[in-house]
Amino acid sequence: MEFSEHIKTANVEDVVLRQPLHPPSRGTLCITGHHLLFSDREEGSSRQVLLLLRNIDAIEKRMSGSSGTITIKCKDLRVLQLDIPGMEQCLNIAHSIETLSCLDCVSEMYPFFYRPADLSLQDQWGLSTPEKHYSQMKELCERWRLSSVNRDYSVCPSYPSAVIVPNSIDDSTLKKVAKFRQGGRFPVLCYYHKKNGMVIMRSSQPLMGANRKRCKEDELLLQAVIDGSDKGYIIDTRSSQQAQQARMTGGGFESKSCYSHWKRLHRQMDRGKALQESLIKLVEACGDESNNMDRWLSKLENSKWLSHVQTALSTAGLLAECVERDGHSVLVHGSEGTDSSLLISTLAQLIMDPCCRTLDGFLALLEREWLQAGHPFQQRCARSAYSHARLQQESPVFLLLLDCVWQLWRQFPLALGFSEALLIRLATEVYASDYGTFLCNSDQERCAMGIKDKTHCLFQALLRPGERDFYSNPLYEPTELAIWPSVHPQSLQLWRGFFLRWTQQARHLEEAQEEIRNMLIEWGKLALS
């Protein structure tokens, strides 16, 4: 398909652009297969605005006489307005934007065309692999092994080609366990706690069904996890009632009689449609221009977004307590094991492990726990908060993670080696990006589409010298201690840097933070000289 087929009008002169934090400007609008480009034609100005079409969540058209206005609502929460002379030109531009911003074919997306001068497709793609991660953990070799049972992705389509499992469990056993777990997501190791040797495992729900079907191999695997320990914990991210109801549709939970050494804890976490609707209400509240504080606070509370943040942090804290303070291994799952399970295992690792709090360590954690572990980014992040399309599989789970990490960053300003700017960058890139990192839904799909050969890696780009300096926390002081977040309502705040980023208030905060950063860098240079 040629992109030109969808572009009836490529250039329009005398367009007025209205955007947050800038006065209106008049200039030329160009539309290409992947971008909107606005060039300011005012005398003495050379300002350009380049907008990736994939970043557009919704557009609204309004005609008035012989001209029209297009309001563009972006996935990064920007709202732009284009006043376009000529009704036909306006309708043509609107049609092109609507079509080109919704192309579903992965190979037609901009990361396959993006070729910056300072990056090469021959560069290493990604930060690590399961094999490399395992080889760096010498402590694992005694009781754990790297299995390539999933090397062709036939056992579990959403897992990577290699996974870490107990030494005593062979691959034929793993295949039987995979048939007993939804989507083939059998229990695999995602974190080894060096202080006490306890682990965090992840999986999907067991397929026990109404008949309480058993799988001896599954029981054997979980017994091998806690070999030599009195018990382990299972944290189920559904309520007890939801888990019971899942049995009616073939799912379920580990029964006390078959898994006697495991204690099950239920911590309900909303996902899917509930989470997406919460984001929509939050963004609506943030866009309320009535200047009525009581109404704004009421809308913020009704969105329940900060309640989701609180639940995620408290559940991750419970997981970390089980491992760090109580000295027990934990299995985490909900239904599919691709959303809430990844969310709380990631946060728990940040709480406990200082290695995950460095800039490099945090990006490697995201790669391991989200990309390699099969979070379906393309389904979850197809739409953001403004879209008028019916909700399908969209859910801002990754955005919720970044908000939770920001709360940690705010409560422990010295303990995390990266800046708020990194979290904002990731929150933007996950919805629309020049890079291939967040394309597709699994490692298998990325391999099939040639993502690692034909696109550039965001994480590698963020670690280049200039970028690294910008995304590092100049106040960072490493600590070996766990960082236990407060989840009291008064301790959690709206992430203004992201949700109010296009307001004047957020711009002042950004300028102040940049000034502080520059002062600290100068002090650092003086201290070294």
N, C-alpha and C positions, 0 to 999 in steps of 0.2 A: 504493500500500500504506500502511496506517495502522500506525504503530509499536505502537499499543495492542493490536493483534492478537496481538503476541508477549509481552504483559505480563499474566500471569494474577494475579499478586500485586504490587501497586505499592508498598505500604508494609508494613514489619514492625517492630514495637516490640521492645524488650528484646534487641537484637542486640549481641553482643560483638565488637568489632573488635580484632584483634591485627596490628600493623604494625611495621616496623623503626624503631628509635630512639625509640619511644614506649611507655609502659605501656599495657596493655589498657584499653579504654574501652567503656562500655555506652551504647547510644543507639538512634536510629531509622534504619532503612535505607530509602531510596527508590530506585526504579528508573524511569528515563525512557527515551525512545527513544535517547538518546545517552550518558547518564551514570548512574553509581552515586553517590548522595549519602548520606553517613553524617553524622548530626548527634549530637554528644555530648550526652547528657542528664544527665550528672553535675552535681551542684550547683555552681554558680559557674563552669561551663565553657561556652564558646560555640563550641568548636572544631568545624569541619566538614572533611570529606574529600570532595573531588569528583574522581571518577575517570572519564575518558573511556573508554567501553566499547571503543572502537577500540584502546585501549592494552592490552587483555587478550589474552594469547597462548594461555593454556591455563587450564582450571579443573579441580579435582579435588573430588569429593564423597565425604563419609564420613558414614554414618548411625549414630546411636547412640541406641537407645530411641526416644523421641518427638521427638528433635531431630537436627540435622545440622550438619556443618561444611563450608564451602566454602573451599577454598584457591585463591586467585587469583594466577596468575603473569603478571606484566606484561611488555610489550615493553621497558620502561625498566629491567627487571631487579628491580623491587620484587616482593616476595611478601607478600600480605595474607591474613589468615585471618578468616572470618566465622563465628561460632557463632550459629546461627539456631534459635530455639525452634519446634517444630512441623515434622514431617516433610514434610507437604504444602507448607508455605510454603517450606521449604528447596529442595525439588525444583522448585517453580515459579520461584523466583529463579534457580536454576542453569540451568534451561531458557531463561529470558529472556536471561541473560548469554551463554550459548552461541550463541543465535540472533542477537541484536542486535550482538554483537562481530564477527560474520563477514559482515555484509551486503556484497554485492559491488557493488551499484549506486552509482556515484560520486555521483549527484545526491541520494542519501539520506544522504550522510555529513555529519558535523557542520559542516564549513566552510561549507556552503550555508545553515546556520541561525545561525551565529555573527555577532552584531551588537554589537560593543563600542561604547560611547558616544563614545570618542575617535577612532574611525576611520570613514571614509566610503567607500562603494563607488565614489564619484566620484574618490577619490584615485588617483594614478598607480599602475599595477600593474607591479611589477618595477622594476629599477634602470636598465636600458638595453635597447637592441635591436641586432641586427647592423648596421642602418643607422647608428645613433648611434655605435657602436663604431668603425665604418669611418671615419666623418666626423672622429672625434677623432684618427685616426692619419694625419696629413698625409703621413708618409713613404711610405705605401702607394701613393699615387695614381700614382706613376710606373710601377710594375711590376705592380700588383695592382688588381683591380676588384671591385665588389660585384655579384654576379649574382642575379637574381630568377628563375632558371630553375626554382626549386622553389616558386614563389609559391602554387601550389595543392596542394603536397605530393605531386604525382603522380610526380616523378622519384625522390624519396627520402622515404618516409613519416616517417622518424625525424629528418630534418634540419629546421632552421628554414626559414622562407620565403625568406631571403636568406643567401648565403654568400660568402666572399671566395676568389677564384681568380686564377690568373695572367692578366694583361691580354691576353695573346696567344691565350688559349683561349676560343672562342666557345661559346654555349649549346648549339648542336647537337652540338658535340664532347663537352660535359659529359654530355649525354643518353646518348651511346654509351658513355662511360666508366662511367656509373652502371649500365648493363646488364652491365658486366664486373666489378662489385664487389658483394659480398654485401649484400643489402638496399638496393642503390642508393647505398651510402655511398661516393661517389667522394672522392678526396683534396681536402680543403679546408684553408685556413689557419686555425690557431687561435692562433698567437703569432708576433709580429714582434719580433726582438731589435734594439732601437734602436742598440746599441753597434756592431754589425757588419752589420746588414741581413739576417742569417740568419733562417730561419723554422722553426716546427714545423707540420707538416701532420698531419691525422688521416684515416683511412679504415677500411674493412673489408678483408678479404682479397680478392685477385683470384680470379675464377672460371676458373682455368686448366684444372682437371680433369686426368684421366689422359692426355688427348691434348695437353697443354701448349698449350692455345689461346692465341692472342695477341690483343692489342687495340692497334692502332697509336695510337689516340687516347689511351689510358692512358699509353703510352710517351711520347707527345708532351707530355702534361700534366706528367708528372714531369720531363721534360727541361727544360720551361719554368721549373720551380721552381728548378733549379740553373743556369739560364742564366748563363754567364760564370764559373761556379765549376768546379773540377776534379772534385768528386764530392759526393755526399750520402750519408746513412746511412738505412737502413731498420731500425727496431727492431721486430722481430716478437715479441710477448709469448707466443709458443708455443715449445716446444723444436723443434729441427730435425726430430726424428722426428714430432712432432705435425703440423707443417706438411706433411711428406711424406704422412702419412696422410690429411690433409685433401683431397689431390688425388684420392684414391679416391672421395670423396663430392662431387666437383665443385668443391672449393675449391683452395687452394694458396698459392703465394708467387711473388714476382717473380724470374724466372730471371736468372742472370748474363749470358747471351747477349743478352737483350732489353733489359736495364736495366744496360748496361755501366758507367754512371757512378754507379751506386748500390751501396754495400757493405751487405750484409744482416747484421744481428747478431740472434741468437736469445737471448732472455732469458725462460725459462719462468716464467709467473705462474699460480698456481692460481686458479680462479674457480668459479662455480656451486656445485655440491654439495659439493666439497672445502672451499670457503671457509665454507659454511654449517655443515658438520659440525665444522670447526675452532672456530667461534664457540660451538657447542653444548658442545663439550668444555671450552672455556675457562670458560664460565659455570658448568658443573658443578664445575670445579676451584675457582672463586671461592666456590662455595656449600658447599665441604667444611668441615664443622665439627669434624673429628676433632682439630684442633690438632697434627697430625703434620707438621712442616715438610718432612721428606724426601718424604713422600707428596704433599704439596701441590705442591712444586717439580717432582716427577715428572709429576704431572697437568698442570701448566702447560706443561712442555716437550712432553708428548705431544699437547697441543692444537695445536701448531705455529703458533699465532696470531702469536707474535713472529717466527717465521721468515717469515711472510707480510709482516709489517711491514718486516723487514729486506730482503726481496726487492724490495718496492715502492720503498723509499727508495734502494736501490742502483741499481735500474733507472732511476729518475728522475734520480739523480746522473749516471749514464752519459749520459742524454739531455741534461742540462744541460751536461756536459763537451763533448759533440759540438758544441753550439751556442756556448757561452760561451768555452771554452778552445781548441777546435780550429777554430772558425769555419766550421762546415758546417751546412747545413740537414738536417732529419730528418723522415722520414715514420714515423708510429707506427701499427701495427695489430696485431690478433690475428686472431680469426675475424670476429666481428660488429662490433667496433670501438665497442661501447657500454659497456664495463666497464673492463678493464685499461688500454686506450688512454687513457681519460679520466682514470683514476687517475694515471698517470705523467706525462701532459702537465700536469695541474694541479700536481703536486708540483714538476715541473721549473720551472714558471713562478714558484712561490713561492721556489724556490732562487735564481733569477736576477733576478727583477724586484721592486724595492722597492715599486712601485705596487700589486702584488698582496698586499702584507703589511700594508696599512692595513686598518682595519675595513671601510670602504666598498669598497676594492679587492678584499678577500677575498670578500665577499658577491657582488660583481659577477663575480668569477672563477668562483664556484660556479654562478651563474646562466648564464654563457656556456658553461662546460665541461660542465655536468651537465644543467641544465634545457633550455637551447636545443639542446644537442648530442644530446639523445635518450637519456639513461640511463633505462631503464624502471623508475622508482621503484615504481610500484604492483605490478609483478611481483616485484621484488627484495626489497621490504620488507613483503610481505603477512604474513609470519611472522617471529618473532625466534627466540630460543634455547630457548624452553620448549615450543613447539607440538608436539602429538602427530601432527599431520597429515603425510602423506607429502610430502617435498620435491618441489616442482615447479620453479619458476623463481626461488625465493628465493636470495639471495646478499648478504651484508653488505659489498658493495664500497664503498659510501659510508661506512659505519662504519669500514672499514679506512683509507679516506682520512683521516677525522677523527683516527684514532689516529696515523697518520703525521704529520699536522700537529701533533698534541700533542707528538710526539717532537721535532719541529723547535722548537716553542715552549719545550720544556724545555731543549733544548741551546743555544738562542739567546734567552734571556729578555728581551733588550732590543730584538730585531730585528722582532718581530711586534706590530702595533698593536692586537690583540684579546686577550681573556682566555680562560683555560681554560673559564670559564663559558659562553662563546659556543659552544665545541665541544660541551660537554655538552648545551646547549640544542638544537643542531642534531641531535645524535645521538638525542635524544628525539623531536623534532618529525618526523623523517623516517619514524618508525613510526606515530605517532598525533598529530594536530595539530588545532588550531582553525582553522588557515589552509589555503588551497588550494594553496600553493606546491608541495608534493610529491605532489599528486594526479595521476593518469594517468601515461602512459608516454612521452609526446612532446608537442611544441608543437602538433602537429596535433590530438591528442586533447583538449588543454586548450582549444583554440579551439572544437572541436566541442561540448564540454560547457559552454562559457560560463564557465570557471573565472575568467577575468580580469574578467568583468562581475559575477559573482554571489558571489565569495568575496574575502577579504582576503589581502594579500600579507605573508608572514612577514618577508621581508627589509626591506620598508618599515617594518614595526612595530619591528624591531630597531634601526632608525636614528633613532627618535624620541628627543628629548633625554634623558629619564630612562633609557631603555633603553640608549642609546648610552654613557652614563657607566658603567653597570654592565658592559657588554661590552667596554669599552676597557681596554687594558693601561696602567696608570699609570706603568710603568717604560719605556715605549716610547721608543726613540731611533732615528730613521730612519737607515739606512745605504744607500749606493749599491752596496755590495759584495755579491757573491753569498754566500749562507750554505750552506756545504757540510756536510751532516750526517754524523756518524760512524755507521757501521752495524756496528761491532764489537758482538758480543753483549753485552758489559758496558756498552755505551753505550745500549742499548735497555731500557726498563723497562715493566712492566705499567702501563697507564693506570688507576691506582687511583681517580682522581677519577670515572671512569665505571663501571668494572667492579666496584669495591668501594664505590660511592657510598652504599649503604644500610647500611654498617657503621659502628660507633662510631669506628673509626680514621679513616675518610674524613670523618666529621662534624667531628672535631677539626682535620683539615687544612683543611677548608672555613672553619671559624671563624678559624683562624690567618691564612688568606689574606685574609679579609674585614677582620681587624684591621689587617693590613699595608696593605691598600688604603686604609682610612680614615686611617691615619697619613700615607700619602703625599699624599692629597688635602689634609689639613690643612697639611702642610709646603708644598705648592704654593700654598695660599692665603696663608700667612705670607710666602712668597717674593715674592708679587705685591703684598702690602700695604706 
